[in-house]
Amino acid sequence: MTLSSPTRRFGMARYRWMNVGVITGSVLMCLLLLPARLPGMELLGVTPNWLLVWVVTWSLKRTQWEGAIAGFTLGILQDAMTSHYPTHTIGLMLVGILTARIQKQRFIQEDFVSVALIVFGMVVLAQTTMACQVTLHKLLQPQSLYPGLTEIWQQHQRIVLSSAILSSLWAPILYYPLNRWWGYFEQRTAPPVN
């Protein structure tokens, strides 16, 4: 055991706590931005899906399991802010799993265009999952307060296109700093090479 071993462990613990703070802070920021209607962040009454962008950013360099857990957790948080049905959890879990499954070395270059395209596709997936849930609810309970099936899918087209465009355009704002931090964190906490 070397003399610098306790110092190294203290430094690693400090970086781990900083990482917990960055993760928690960025998720809280995304939760606060969800209901915000800031100039330039709204198109046809729809705003970017910040939690979905966070799940994509997280899942790009992680396993399917970690992506699913992130999607589940953020979906529960979003449901707590809005309504429990239709749930955001299913869509965000699918986003986390599928983003992690993408063969990063083959398809993704570390640039903003790749991330924007992935976010665009994942917004379409998540919003379609939500529309399917609303459709199923309407079919099983005809007296539900949701509009008719035709109107559900007409609104879905408007919502999915607006959300996908905005989310993919704003994705680099969240992706770049988080990706840089996680790269730095991995570098600082990697075991020393002898």
VENQUINOR-V835823 format. One record per residue. N is the residue number from 0. PSI is psi in whole degrees, -180 to 180 (* if undefined). OMEGA is omega in radians with two decimals (none if undefined). NEAR is the number of other C-alpha atoms within 8 Angstrom. Layout:
n=[N,N]
psi=[PSI,PSI]
omega=[OMEGA,OMEGA]
near=[NEAR,NEAR]
//
This chain:
n=[0,1,2,3,4,5,6,7,8,9,10,11,12,13,14,15,16,17,18,19,20,21,22,23,24,25,26,27,28,29,30,31,32,33,34,35,36,37,38,39,40,41,42,43,44,45,46,47,48,49,50,51,52,53,54,55,56,57,58,59,60,61,62,63,64,65,66,67,68,69,70,71,72,73,74,75,76,77,78,79,80,81,82,83,84,85,86,87,88,89,90,91,92,93,94,95,96,97,98,99,100,101,102,103,104,105,106,107,108,109,110,111,112,113,114,115,116,117,118,119,120,121,122,123,124,125,126,127,128,129,130,131,132,133,134,135,136,137,138,139,140,141,142,143,144,145,146,147,148,149,150,151,152,153,154,155,156,157,158,159,160,161,162,163,164,165,166,167,168,169,170,171,172,173,174,175,176,177,178,179,180,181,182,183,184,185,186,187,188,189,190,191,192,193]
psi=[133,167,-28,-1,-49,-35,-42,-42,-40,-42,-41,-41,-39,-43,-35,-42,-37,-39,-42,-41,-41,-44,-50,-45,-42,-37,-43,-40,-43,-40,-38,-30,-21,-51,-5,140,73,153,135,-4,21,135,116,38,8,141,168,149,87,-37,-35,-41,-40,-44,-41,-46,-44,-44,-16,-34,27,177,167,-40,-46,-38,-40,-41,-43,-44,-42,-47,-48,-30,-41,-43,-42,-39,-34,-29,-24,-99,154,-13,130,148,142,-14,-44,-48,-44,-32,-43,-41,-46,-43,-49,-35,-42,-28,-19,133,97,-39,-31,-42,-25,124,154,67,170,-28,-44,-45,-42,-41,-40,-45,-44,-51,-38,-31,-43,-45,-49,-43,-35,-37,-43,-42,-37,-39,-43,-41,-45,-42,-42,-38,-38,-28,87,-23,10,161,-3,152,179,165,-39,-45,-35,-47,-25,-43,-37,-44,-45,-45,-46,-40,-45,-46,-40,-43,-51,-44,-41,-32,-36,-8,-42,-26,-36,-38,-47,-54,-38,-42,-42,-44,-46,-33,-44,-42,-46,-38,-42,-27,5,145,145,143,126,*]
omega=[-3.11,-3.13,-3.09,-3.09,3.10,3.11,3.12,3.12,3.10,3.12,3.12,3.11,3.12,3.12,3.10,3.10,3.07,3.11,3.08,3.12,3.12,3.13,-3.12,-3.13,-3.13,3.09,3.10,3.09,3.12,3.10,3.12,3.14,-3.10,-3.12,-3.08,3.09,-3.11,3.11,-3.14,-3.13,-3.13,3.11,-3.11,3.11,-3.11,3.12,3.10,3.08,-3.03,-3.14,3.08,3.10,3.12,3.14,3.10,3.14,3.14,-2.98,-3.08,-3.09,-3.12,-3.11,3.10,-3.13,3.12,3.08,3.12,3.13,3.11,3.11,3.12,-3.10,-3.12,3.05,3.09,3.12,3.13,3.08,3.11,3.12,-3.05,-3.11,-3.11,3.10,-0.04,-3.04,3.06,-3.02,-3.09,-3.13,-3.13,3.05,3.09,3.11,-3.14,-3.12,-3.08,3.09,3.13,-3.11,-3.12,3.12,-2.98,-3.09,-3.10,-2.94,-3.00,2.90,-3.12,3.09,-3.05,-3.11,3.12,-3.14,3.13,3.12,3.10,3.12,3.14,-3.14,-3.11,3.05,3.10,3.13,-3.09,-3.13,3.09,3.05,3.12,3.13,3.08,3.10,3.13,3.11,3.12,3.11,3.14,3.13,-3.10,-3.14,-3.08,3.13,-3.11,-3.09,3.12,3.12,3.14,-3.08,3.13,-3.13,3.09,-3.06,3.01,3.08,3.13,3.14,-3.13,-3.09,-3.06,-3.13,3.13,-3.12,-3.13,3.12,-3.11,-3.11,-3.13,3.10,-3.12,-3.09,-3.13,3.12,3.13,-3.06,-3.01,-3.12,-3.14,3.13,3.10,-3.14,-3.10,3.04,3.10,3.13,3.12,3.14,-3.09,-3.10,3.11,3.10,-3.11,3.13,-3.13,none]
near=[3,4,5,6,8,7,7,8,8,8,8,10,8,8,11,9,8,8,10,8,8,8,8,8,8,8,10,8,8,11,11,8,8,11,6,6,7,6,5,5,9,12,10,6,5,9,13,12,10,11,11,13,13,12,15,13,12,10,15,10,6,9,10,13,7,10,18,14,10,12,18,12,9,12,15,10,8,10,13,8,6,6,8,7,5,8,12,12,13,12,15,16,15,11,17,18,14,9,13,13,8,8,7,8,6,5,7,10,7,6,7,7,6,10,15,13,9,11,15,12,9,10,14,11,10,14,12,10,10,12,11,8,10,11,10,8,9,13,7,6,7,6,5,7,4,7,6,7,8,6,8,13,9,8,8,11,8,9,10,12,9,12,14,14,9,13,17,14,8,9,12,11,7,11,12,8,8,9,9,8,8,9,8,8,11,8,7,8,8,6,4,4,3,2]
//
